[in-house]
């Protein structure tokens, strides 16, 4: 219906009644034909007749007149005598009453409602919307064409894929988009993925906040067209450089990795030889796919670190672990596990000069500066037990170099051609077990010491002898019985055996069972120092020590000794007549300066009255016995004296069991401890219960400034802060507290039964306990025990 709707009904009286219902939406709302005004009215005189044929609905006024005329207020119009809602209009609608026609009109769409507020959307000839749908459509529902899907609201669907534009993101390259990103980050749960569509992202300030967020960048760039590579500590997921790109520009402590992949293998069986992978990458390079000067790395890991501390930064790590309970099912030995596997193959069958070089794995360590601590390690292979408390594990082979065929050979198995300043192979840090050799080259094989391989060692398995060869001459041999054979060919120009350096014993022959420890030929002698001026020789029946061609000591075959100097021996008294020199002078390095531990007498060292022991080179610190006192002194001042009765006089303080120390130094502490120790003062070993005693008025200071103290005064035991009492405890056990008590689990009263409470002897007024029988607290007053009134919390 368009414009004004006019109903013309012809009745038997011939009167024509017009019902004019204006449908102008601006003046009033659409009439409801089910209102009482359209229902049964007072009975009209006469009987209504059906509408005559041809007298159907027609417009009473032109549309132009209807739209231009003033809009009257709505009022119901009835024919004289009223209108029955049950009146039928058979020629207009089969068996329809006016009330039914009105109800149908209410449910119809008016042309004036199209594309209007609170109206309906207009449709074109194809049945589609002629204008964009506006307004809040979040509660509208939608579903998918997939079978089994259910309708959901658009708001729920949109929330699953949030976009920065939902929060006001402009991406125009001019507007600061930081507030929009911060709002999106704050609104979304931790770990959410938020989309950034194509556009120019301008950030006036850096993105803040550490709540994890993933930004899915779909074509967005910075205003200058450069890619976005950092958004605070968040993860970026984009297609930078045409591939999948993940990045985090900043980090905070304990952050999750940028990318994590987990695969738990739960199935059994499968095709024999099939390799199960967490991740598999194939990189095929055909002959025409890359030029010779191209570098193609199928996998690359780069770690840049300038950090310091106890942590470790590893560019790539692999861990293959067999769990402790792996054998619990009783199914026997497990499958092989490999921490890593590298294989480089050349299947051409050609020499390397034809087919090209191969590298199994290259390990490069680049650094500048020396390495005095040995922390720069080219390759480290560490074998350790899985648990320090378990049985140590044993590895079959540490590093095994071998061939899996019988035809290929190595040119050099291990070639150490670089410069080194410590050792080519250092086995000094190893710990052999069961006297295992640290290096085993096998019998009848050579260990060479020069590039020409002339000086070398060889073990002769037939004679079981270790031989040192130079070229073809066997210079030195050690037999299985320990016998040593040496052939010296440089007569007159060298020594048969030369010892240099430092040793406890130059040659130790004490373990020999033969009485002949050393044999010298006739005319040979032992020289005792490099110039051979001091020597020992046996000649003419006498053993003679000679020094610079002068005889120092002679021992004949009868045991008679001739000594031109003085002899210091047991029971020999040496008379000294040189008062300017010491009787005995010890210089150099020795384990003990004077060793008297072998003496059987208890009198190890005796000093005369007035003599002293000096403890340092200036003789300022000394100990002496004189005038009945044993005294320690410093520069003549007595520090400590001990008389014959055992009484000790100490200038300073003494820490010892059972002694009383009297101090006269008011400017110093009795005992001062500095440095580091496990316990400052350990009294746990005392058998007395009185571990520490303080005088009245004295206190214990708890920090360096002595502001916080604990001490006993006339009022009792008191904790104080400066001069302010914090807590006092008198002799009756009563405590006075300046502050409040705040128990972490709340205040709990002592709980007793009613009979126990009433039976308490002499309770103090104000005592509060909990009456378990009445489930309420009780307080003792001057009038006896009273229950406290409890009420529910609001």
C-alpha positions in Angstrom: 0.0 0.0 0.0 1.4 3.4 -0.9 0.5 6.8 0.6 -3.0 6.9 2.1 -5.1 3.8 2.3 -8.9 4.2 1.9 -11.4 1.5 2.6 -14.8 2.0 1.0 -17.5 -0.3 2.3 -21.1 -0.2 0.8 -23.9 -1.0 3.2 -27.7 -1.5 2.7 -28.5 2.1 3.6 -26.5 3.3 0.6 -24.3 5.4 2.7 -20.7 5.4 1.8 -18.3 5.3 4.7 -14.7 6.2 4.3 -12.1 5.1 6.7 -9.0 7.2 6.2 -6.0 5.8 7.9 -2.9 7.9 7.4 0.3 5.9 7.3 2.7 8.8 7.6 5.5 7.4 9.8 6.7 10.8 11.0 3.5 11.8 12.7 2.5 8.7 14.6 3.1 5.0 14.8 1.4 2.5 12.7 -2.1 1.7 14.1 -2.6 -1.7 15.7 -5.9 -3.2 14.5 -6.1 -5.5 17.4 -6.6 -2.5 19.8 -10.1 -2.3 21.4 -10.9 0.5 19.0 -11.0 -2.0 16.2 -12.9 -4.6 18.0 -16.7 -5.0 18.6 -18.6 -1.7 18.8 -22.2 -0.9 19.9 -24.7 -2.7 17.6 -25.7 -0.6 14.6 -29.2 -0.3 13.4 -30.0 -2.5 10.5 -28.1 -5.5 9.2 -24.9 -5.0 7.4 -24.7 -6.3 3.9 -21.8 -7.7 2.0 -19.7 -5.4 -0.2 -21.0 -5.2 -3.7 -19.0 -6.7 -6.5 -16.7 -4.1 -8.0 -16.8 -1.9 -5.0 -13.3 -3.0 -3.9 -10.6 -1.0 -2.2 -9.6 2.1 -4.1 -7.6 5.2 -3.3 -9.7 8.0 -2.0 -7.1 10.7 -2.6 -4.2 11.0 -5.0 -0.8 10.2 -3.7 0.3 13.8 -4.2 -2.6 15.1 -2.1 -1.9 12.5 0.6 1.7 13.4 0.9 1.2 17.2 0.8 -1.8 17.4 3.2 -1.1 18.0 6.9 -0.8 14.9 8.9 -3.8 14.6 11.3 -3.6 12.9 14.6 -4.8 9.4 14.5 -8.5 8.7 15.5 -10.6 5.7 14.8 -13.6 6.3 12.5 -16.7 4.0 12.7 -19.9 3.9 10.7 -23.1 5.0 12.4 -24.1 2.4 14.9 -20.6 1.0 15.1 -18.6 -1.6 13.2 -18.5 -5.3 14.1 -15.0 -6.7 13.8 -16.6 -9.9 12.5 -18.0 -8.2 9.4 -17.1 -10.3 6.4 -15.8 -9.0 3.1 -16.3 -12.1 0.9 -15.6 -10.5 -2.4 -12.3 -9.0 -1.1 -10.9 -11.9 0.8 -12.3 -15.4 1.2 -14.0 -15.7 4.5 -12.0 -12.8 6.1 -13.3 -10.4 8.7 -12.2 -6.8 9.0 -10.3 -7.7 12.2 -8.4 -10.4 10.2 -7.7 -7.9 7.4 -6.4 -5.4 9.9 -4.1 -8.0 11.5 -2.8 -8.8 8.0 -2.2 -5.1 7.3 -0.2 -4.8 10.6 2.1 -7.6 9.4 2.7 -6.2 6.0 5.6 -4.0 4.8 4.7 -0.5 3.8 6.6 1.2 0.9 7.1 4.2 3.2 9.1 1.9 5.6 11.8 1.1 3.0 15.3 2.3 3.9 13.9 4.2 6.9 14.8 4.1 10.6 12.9 1.3 12.3 11.8 0.2 8.8 13.0 -2.5 6.4 15.9 -2.7 3.9 15.0 -2.2 0.3 15.6 -4.9 -2.2 16.4 -4.5 -5.9 14.9 -6.5 -8.8 17.3 -9.3 -8.1 16.2 -9.5 -4.5 19.4 -8.2 -3.0 20.0 -5.2 -0.7 20.0 -1.9 -2.5 21.9 -0.1 0.3 24.6 -1.2 2.9 23.3 -2.6 6.1 24.2 -0.4 9.0 23.8 -0.5 12.7 24.8 -3.1 15.4 24.6 -6.5 13.7 26.7 -8.3 16.4 23.7 -10.3 17.6 22.9 -11.5 14.1 23.6 -15.2 13.6 25.4 -17.0 10.9 26.3 -20.6 10.1 28.6 -22.5 7.7 27.7 -24.6 4.8 29.6 -27.5 6.4 27.4 -30.3 7.7 26.9 -30.3 11.4 27.6 -26.6 12.0 25.4 -24.5 14.3 24.4 -20.9 14.2 26.4 -18.5 16.2 26.3 -14.8 16.7 28.5 -12.6 14.5 30.0 -11.0 17.7 31.3 -14.5 18.7 32.7 -15.1 15.2 34.4 -11.7 15.0 36.0 -12.2 18.5 37.8 -15.3 17.2 39.8 -13.2 14.7 40.5 -9.8 16.3 41.9 -7.1 14.2 43.7 -4.0 15.2 41.1 -2.0 13.3 38.5 -3.2 15.8 40.3 -0.9 18.2 40.6 2.2 16.0 43.8 1.3 14.1 44.1 3.7 11.1 47.2 2.4 9.2 47.2 5.7 7.2 50.9 6.4 7.9 50.0 9.7 9.6 47.9 8.9 12.7 49.7 7.5 15.7 48.5 3.9 15.9 50.2 3.2 19.3 46.9 3.8 21.4 45.0 1.4 19.2 47.7 -1.4 19.5 47.9 -0.8 23.3 44.1 -1.0 23.6 44.0 -4.3 21.6 46.8 -5.7 23.6 45.1 -4.8 26.9 41.7 -6.1 25.8 42.8 -9.6 24.5 43.8 -12.5 26.8 47.4 -13.4 27.1 48.8 -15.2 24.1 46.1 -13.9 21.7 46.8 -13.4 18.0 45.7 -10.0 16.6 45.7 -9.2 12.9 47.3 -6.1 11.3 45.9 -5.7 7.8 47.7 -3.9 4.9 48.6 -0.3 5.5 51.2 2.1 6.9 51.7 1.7 10.7 53.0 4.7 12.5 54.1 4.3 16.2 54.6 7.6 18.1 55.9 5.7 21.1 57.2 2.2 21.6 54.7 -0.5 22.4 54.8 -1.4 26.1 53.6 -4.2 28.3 55.0 -7.8 28.7 51.7 -9.7 28.3 52.4 -12.1 25.4 50.7 -11.1 22.2 51.2 -12.4 18.6 50.7 -9.8 15.9 49.8 -11.3 12.5 51.0 -8.8 10.0 49.3 -9.2 6.6 51.0 -6.6 4.4 51.3 -3.7 7.0 54.6 -1.8 6.8 56.2 1.2 8.4 55.4 4.6 6.9 58.5 4.5 4.7 57.6 1.1 3.4 60.2 -0.8 5.4 59.0 -4.0 7.1 57.9 -4.2 10.7 60.5 -6.3 12.6 59.8 -5.4 16.2 56.8 -4.6 18.4 58.1 -4.5 22.0 58.4 -7.9 23.6 55.6 -9.4 21.4 56.0 -12.0 18.7 55.6 -10.9 15.1 54.2 -13.3 12.5 54.5 -12.0 9.0 55.6 -12.9 5.5 58.7 -10.8 5.4 60.9 -11.4 2.3 58.2 -13.6 0.9 58.6 -16.4 3.5 57.2 -17.1 7.0 58.8 -14.8 9.4 58.8 -14.8 13.2 60.6 -12.1 15.3 60.7 -10.6 18.8 62.5 -7.3 19.0 62.9 -7.2 22.8 62.9 -9.8 25.6 62.0 -10.0 29.2 63.0 -12.7 31.8 61.5 -16.2 31.5 59.8 -15.6 28.1 58.6 -18.5 26.0 60.3 -19.4 22.7 59.2 -17.7 19.5 58.4 -21.0 17.9 57.8 -24.3 19.6 56.9 -27.7 18.0 55.9 -30.8 20.0 55.2 -34.3 18.8 54.3 -37.1 21.1 54.6 -40.5 19.4 51.7 -42.7 20.7 51.3 -45.3 18.0 53.1 -48.6 17.4 53.8 -50.5 14.2 54.0 -48.8 10.8 56.1 -49.4 7.8 59.5 -50.8 8.4 62.3 -48.2 7.9 59.9 -45.3 8.1 61.5 -42.3 9.9 59.2 -40.5 12.3 60.2 -36.8 12.4 59.1 -33.8 14.5 60.1 -31.6 11.6 61.4 -32.5 8.1 62.9 -30.2 5.6 64.0 -31.1 2.0 66.3 -28.9 0.0 67.0 -30.0 -3.5 69.6 -28.2 -5.6 69.7 -29.3 -9.3 72.7 -28.6 -11.5 71.0 -25.7 -13.2 69.3 -24.4 -10.0 72.3 -22.5 -8.6 75.5 -21.1 -9.9 78.9 -22.2 -8.6 79.3 -19.0 -6.6 76.0 -19.4 -4.8 75.9 -20.4 -1.2 72.8 -22.4 -0.4 72.4 -23.4 3.3 69.4 -25.7 3.8 69.3 -24.8 7.5 71.0 -21.9 9.3 71.1 -20.9 12.9 72.7 -17.6 14.0 73.2 -16.5 17.6 74.6 -13.1 18.5 75.4 -12.5 22.2 77.4 -10.0 24.2 75.8 -11.1 27.5 77.8 -12.0 30.6 77.1 -14.1 33.6 76.8 -17.8 34.6 74.3 -18.7 31.9 75.1 -20.5 28.7 74.1 -19.3 25.2 73.9 -22.2 22.7 73.3 -21.6 19.0 71.9 -25.1 18.5 71.3 -27.9 21.0 70.0 -31.5 20.7 69.0 -33.8 23.5 68.0 -37.4 23.0 67.0 -39.0 26.3 65.9 -42.5 27.4 63.7 -42.0 30.5 64.5 -43.7 33.7 61.3 -45.9 33.5 61.9 -46.8 29.8 62.4 -50.5 30.8 59.5 -50.7 33.2 57.3 -52.6 30.7 59.7 -55.5 30.6 59.9 -55.7 26.8 63.7 -55.7 26.7 66.2 -53.5 25.0 65.0 -50.2 23.6 65.4 -48.7 20.1 68.5 -46.7 19.3 68.5 -43.0 20.1 70.9 -40.6 18.5 71.4 -37.1 19.7 72.4 -36.0 16.2 73.3 -37.4 12.8 75.2 -35.9 10.0 75.7 -37.6 6.6 77.3 -36.0 3.5 77.2 -38.3 0.4 78.7 -38.2 -3.0 77.2 -40.9 -5.1 79.0 -40.0 -8.3 81.9 -42.5 -7.8 84.4 -39.9 -9.0 87.5 -38.4 -7.3 87.1 -35.2 -5.3 89.0 -33.3 -8.0 86.3 -34.2 -10.4 83.1 -34.3 -8.4 83.9 -31.6 -5.9 84.8 -31.5 -2.2 82.8 -32.8 0.7 82.6 -31.6 4.3 81.0 -33.9 6.9 80.9 -31.2 9.5 82.9 -28.0 9.9 83.5 -26.6 13.4 84.9 -23.1 13.4 85.7 -21.1 16.5 86.6 -17.4 15.8 87.9 -15.1 18.5 90.5 -12.6 19.3 92.8 -12.5 22.3 94.5 -15.2 24.3 92.6 -18.0 26.2 94.4 -18.4 29.5 91.5 -20.1 31.2 90.9 -22.7 28.4 87.2 -21.7 27.9 87.3 -21.6 24.1 86.7 -25.2 23.1 86.7 -26.3 19.4 85.1 -29.6 20.1 84.1 -31.0 23.5 82.9 -34.6 24.0 81.8 -35.2 27.6 80.9 -38.6 29.0 79.2 -38.7 32.4 76.9 -40.9 34.4 73.1 -40.2 34.2 73.0 -39.9 38.0 75.7 -39.2 40.5 74.0 -41.6 42.9 73.7 -44.5 40.4 76.2 -46.9 39.0 78.6 -45.1 36.7 77.9 -45.7 33.0 80.6 -47.0 30.7 80.9 -45.9 27.1 82.2 -48.4 24.6 84.2 -46.0 22.5 84.6 -42.3 23.0 85.4 -41.2 19.4 85.7 -44.1 16.9 87.3 -43.5 13.5 86.7 -46.4 11.2 85.3 -47.6 7.9 82.2 -49.6 7.3 83.9 -51.3 4.3 87.2 -53.2 3.8 88.5 -51.2 0.8 88.6 -47.5 1.8 91.6 -46.1 3.7 92.5 -42.9 5.3 95.4 -40.7 4.2 95.8 -39.4 7.7 93.2 -40.4 10.4 93.7 -37.3 12.6 95.8 -34.5 11.1 96.6 -31.7 13.6 98.3 -29.2 11.3 97.6 -26.0 13.2 99.7 -23.9 15.6 99.5 -24.7 19.3 101.4 -23.6 22.3 100.4 -26.2 24.9 100.0 -29.7 23.5 98.8 -31.3 20.3 97.0 -33.9 22.3 96.6 -33.3 26.0 95.7 -36.4 28.1 96.9 -34.9 31.4 93.4 -34.2 32.7 92.1 -37.8 32.2 91.7 -40.2 35.0 92.7 -43.8 34.1 90.8 -46.6 35.8 92.4 -50.0 36.5 95.7 -48.6 35.2 94.3 -48.3 31.7 96.6 -46.7 29.1 95.8 -43.2 28.1 97.3 -43.9 24.6 97.4 -47.3 22.9 99.1 -47.5 19.4 99.3 -51.4 19.3 102.3 -53.7 19.2 105.1 -53.4 16.5 103.7 -50.0 15.5 105.6 -46.7 15.5 105.1 -43.5 17.4 107.1 -40.9 15.5 108.4 -37.6 16.8 109.4 -35.8 13.6 108.1 -35.2 10.1 110.9 -37.5 8.7 109.8 -40.2 11.2 113.4 -41.0 12.1 113.2 -40.7 15.9 110.4 -43.0 17.0 109.2 -45.5 19.6 108.3 -49.1 18.8 107.1 -51.9 21.0 108.8 -55.2 20.0 106.1 -57.8 20.9 108.5 -60.8 20.3 111.1 -59.5 22.9 108.5 -57.6 24.8 110.8 -54.6 24.8 110.1 -50.9 24.2 112.7 -49.5 21.8 113.7 -46.0 20.9 115.1 -45.8 17.3 116.8 -43.1 15.5 116.7 -44.0 11.8 117.8 -47.7 11.9 119.8 -47.6 15.2 118.2 -48.9 18.4 119.5 -46.3 20.8 117.6 -47.1 24.0 115.6 -50.2 25.1 113.5 -51.1 28.2 113.0 -54.8 28.7 110.1 -56.5 30.3 112.2 -57.1 33.5 112.9 -53.4 33.8 116.5 -53.7 32.4 117.6 -50.6 30.5 120.1 -50.9 27.7 121.6 -47.7 26.1 124.1 -47.4 23.3 125.9 -44.1 23.2 127.7 -43.3 20.0 128.9 -39.8 20.7 132.0 -40.8 22.8 133.8 -37.9 24.5 131.2 -35.3 23.6 128.2 -36.2 25.7 127.0 -37.7 29.0 125.6 -41.1 29.5 122.9 -39.8 31.8 122.0 -36.2 32.7 119.5 -35.0 35.3 118.5 -31.4 35.5 115.7 -29.5 37.2 114.4 -30.2 40.7 113.7 -33.5 42.4 113.4 -34.9 45.9 116.0 -37.6 45.0 118.1 -37.5 41.8 118.5 -41.3 41.5 116.8 -43.5 44.1 118.5 -46.9 44.5 117.1 -47.7 47.9 114.6 -50.2 46.5 117.3 -52.4 45.0 117.8 -55.8 46.7 121.4 -56.1 45.4 124.0 -54.9 47.8 125.8 -53.3 45.0 123.7 -50.2 44.4 126.1 -48.5 42.0 129.4 -49.7 40.4 132.2 -47.4 39.2 135.2 -48.4 37.2 138.7 -48.0 38.3 139.7 -44.4 38.3 136.1 -43.2 38.1 134.6 -41.0 40.7 131.3 -39.4 41.8 131.1 -35.6 41.2 128.8 -33.7 43.6 128.4 -30.4 41.7 128.7 -29.2 38.1 132.4 -28.2 38.3 133.4 -31.7 39.6 135.6 -29.9 42.2 133.7 -31.9 44.9 134.0 -35.6 44.3 134.1 -39.0 46.0 136.5 -41.7 44.9 137.9 -45.0 46.3 141.6 -45.4 45.9 144.5 -47.0 47.8 142.1 -48.6 50.3 140.5 -45.4 51.2 137.2 -43.7 50.4 138.1 -40.0 50.0 135.9 -36.9 49.7 137.7 -34.2 47.9 136.9 -30.5 47.6 139.0 -28.4 45.2 141.8 -30.9 45.2 141.9 -30.7 49.0 141.0 -33.7 51.1 137.8 -33.0 53.2 137.1 -36.4 54.7 138.8 -39.9 54.5 137.4 -43.3 55.6 139.6 -46.3 55.6 138.7 -49.9 55.4 138.8 -50.2 59.3 136.1 -47.5 59.7 138.4 -44.8 60.9 137.4 -41.4 59.8 139.6 -38.4 59.4 137.9 -35.0 59.4 139.8 -31.8 59.2 136.8 -29.6 60.3 134.3 -30.0 63.1 131.9 -32.9 63.6 128.3 -32.5 64.7 126.9 -35.8 65.9 125.1 -37.3 68.8 126.9 -37.0 72.2 129.3 -34.6 70.6 129.7 -31.1 72.1 130.8 -28.5 69.7 132.6 -25.5 71.2 132.0 -22.3 69.3 134.4 -19.4 69.5 132.8 -17.1 66.9 130.3 -14.9 68.8 129.4 -12.9 65.6 127.9 -15.8 63.8 125.0 -18.2 64.5 125.6 -21.7 65.8 123.3 -23.1 63.2 122.0 -21.3 60.1 119.3 -22.8 57.8 118.6 -21.1 54.5 116.7 -22.0 51.3 113.6 -24.1 51.1 112.9 -27.1 53.3 109.8 -29.0 54.6 111.0 -28.4 58.2 113.6 -26.0 59.5 114.6 -28.1 62.5 113.1 -31.6 62.9 113.2 -33.0 66.5 110.3 -35.4 66.1 112.6 -38.4 66.2 114.0 -37.6 69.7 112.8 -39.9 72.4 113.5 -37.3 75.2 110.6 -34.9 76.0 113.1 -32.0 76.3 113.2 -31.1 72.5 114.7 -27.7 73.0 116.3 -26.1 76.1 117.1 -22.4 76.6 119.1 -20.9 79.5 117.8 -18.3 81.8 117.5 -14.9 80.0 117.7 -16.5 76.6 114.7 -16.0 74.2 113.1 -17.2 71.0 112.7 -14.5 68.3 109.7 -15.0 66.1 110.7 -12.7 63.2 113.8 -11.3 61.6 113.9 -8.0 63.6 113.8 -9.8 66.9 111.0 -7.5 68.1 108.6 -10.4 68.9 110.1 -12.8 71.3 109.4 -15.4 74.0 111.7 -15.7 77.0 111.8 -17.2 80.6 113.3 -14.9 83.2 112.7 -14.1 86.9 110.2 -16.9 87.2 108.0 -15.7 84.3 107.5 -17.1 80.8 106.7 -14.0 78.8 105.7 -13.0 75.3 106.8 -9.5 74.4 106.6 -7.0 71.5 109.5 -4.5 71.3 110.2 -4.9 75.0 106.5 -4.5 76.1 105.1 -7.6 77.8 102.0 -9.0 76.1 101.4 -12.1 78.1 103.0 -13.6 81.2 102.7 -17.0 82.9 104.0 -17.6 86.4 105.0 -20.9 88.0 101.6 -21.2 89.5 99.8 -21.1 86.1 98.5 -17.6 86.6 98.3 -15.7 83.3 98.5 -12.0 82.8 97.2 -10.8 79.5 97.2 -7.3 78.0 94.2 -7.5 75.7 91.6 -10.2 75.8 91.7 -14.0 76.2 89.2 -16.4 74.7 89.6 -19.7 76.4 87.6 -22.2 78.5 87.5 -21.7 82.2 89.3 -18.3 82.3 88.2 -14.9 83.4 89.6 -12.0 81.4 89.8 -8.5 82.9 89.9 -5.8 80.3 91.3 -2.3 80.7 90.9 -1.0 77.2 87.7 1.1 77.1 88.1 2.1 73.5 87.9 -1.4 72.0 85.5 -4.3 71.9 86.1 -7.3 74.1 85.8 -9.6 71.1 85.7 -8.3 67.5 84.9 -10.7 64.6 85.5 -9.7 61.0 85.6 -11.5 57.6 83.5 -14.5 56.7 82.6 -17.6 58.7 80.0 -20.3 58.8 78.9 -19.2 62.4 79.9 -16.0 64.1 80.0 -17.4 67.6 79.4 -21.1 68.2 78.1 -22.0 71.7 76.5 -25.3 70.8 79.2 -27.4 72.3 78.8 -26.0 75.8 77.3 -28.4 78.3 75.9 -25.6 80.5 72.4 -24.3 79.8 73.7 -20.7 80.4 75.0 -20.1 76.9 75.3 -16.3 77.3 75.0 -14.0 80.3 74.5 -10.3 80.2 74.5 -7.8 83.2 71.6 -5.7 84.2 71.3 -2.7 81.9 73.3 -4.4 79.1 71.7 -5.2 75.8 72.3 -7.0 72.5 72.4 -4.8 69.4 71.0 -6.3 66.3 72.5 -4.2 63.6 75.7 -2.0 63.2 74.2 1.3 64.5 72.9 -0.4 67.7 69.4 1.2 67.2 67.5 -2.1 67.5 68.4 -3.7 70.8 67.3 -6.4 73.3 68.2 -6.0 77.0 67.1 -6.7 80.6 66.4 -3.7 82.8 64.5 -3.3 86.1 61.2 -3.4 84.2 62.0 -6.7 82.5 63.2 -8.0 79.1 62.7 -5.3 76.5 63.0 -5.0 72.7 63.5 -1.4 71.7 64.0 0.9 68.7 66.4 3.6 69.9 64.9 4.7 73.2 61.4 3.6 72.3 60.2 0.3 73.8 58.7 -2.0 71.2 58.0 -5.1 73.4 58.4 -5.7 77.2 58.2 -9.0 79.1 58.1 -8.8 82.9 58.9 -11.5 85.5 55.3 -12.6 85.7 55.2 -13.4 81.9 53.1 -10.4 81.1 53.9 -8.9 77.7 53.4 -5.3 76.7 53.5 -4.6 72.9 53.7 -1.1 71.4 52.4 -2.2 68.0 49.9 -4.9 66.9 50.0 -8.6 66.4 49.2 -9.7 62.8 49.2 -13.5 62.6 49.3 -14.7 58.9 46.5 -17.2 59.5 44.3 -15.0 61.7 43.9 -14.9 65.5 43.0 -18.2 67.1 41.8 -18.3 70.7 42.8 -21.3 72.9 39.9 -23.8 72.8 38.5 -25.5 76.0 35.3 -27.3 77.0 32.9 -25.5 79.3 33.9 -27.6 82.2 37.6 -26.9 81.6 36.9 -23.1 81.4 34.9 -23.1 84.7 37.6 -25.2 86.4 40.5 -22.8 85.6 42.0 -21.7 89.0 42.3 -17.9 89.5 41.7 -16.6 86.0 42.7 -13.0 85.4 40.0 -10.5 84.5 40.0 -10.0 80.8 41.1 -13.5 79.9 39.4 -14.6 76.6 39.2 -18.2 75.5 37.0 -20.2 73.1 34.1 -22.2 74.5 33.9 -25.3 72.3 30.6 -26.5 73.9 28.8 -23.2 73.1 30.8 -22.5 69.9 31.5 -18.9 71.1 34.3 -16.9 72.7 34.1 -16.4 76.5 35.6 -13.6 78.6 36.3 -13.7 82.4 34.9 -10.6 84.1 34.6 -9.5 87.8 31.2 -11.1 87.6 32.5 -14.5 86.4 32.7 -16.1 82.9 30.5 -14.5 80.2 29.8 -15.6 76.7 30.3 -13.0 73.9 27.4 -12.4 71.6 28.0 -13.4 68.0 26.1 -12.1 65.0 26.4 -13.0 61.3 28.5 -10.8 59.0 26.3 -8.7 56.7 
